[in-house]
Amino acid sequence: MTRLAFSTYSCAMEADLKALEEKLAQFIALAQRLRNENHQLRQELAQAQSDARQLKDNMTQAGNRLQAIIEHLPEGTTL
């Protein structure tokens, strides 16, 4: 291999390595963004599940109170 051929090969390889390095940096940045988004979504899901449990408990308590009120109504009372 002549010196000129080696230089051309080296420049081409250097360009390929630079392109690979840029793609890898983009991939790492994307992975980090997705990791952050996943963390945020997990927090939002946990909050939504907690809210849903609280609403279900509130509905159960309201139903129980309503049932107790109905049971204490005098006979023959219509709603």
Secondary structure as the mmCIF struct_conf table of DSSP 4:
data_model
#
loop_
_struct_conf.conf_type_id
_struct_conf.id
_struct_conf.beg_label_comp_id
_struct_conf.beg_label_asym_id
_struct_conf.beg_label_seq_id
_struct_conf.end_label_comp_id
_struct_conf.end_label_asym_id
_struct_conf.end_label_seq_id
HELX_RH_AL_P HELX_RH_AL_P1 ARG A 3 HIS A 72
BEND BEND1 LEU A 73 LEU A 73
HELX_LH_PP_P HELX_LH_PP_P1 PRO A 74 PRO A 74
TURN_TY1_P TURN_TY1_P1 GLU A 75 GLY A 76
#
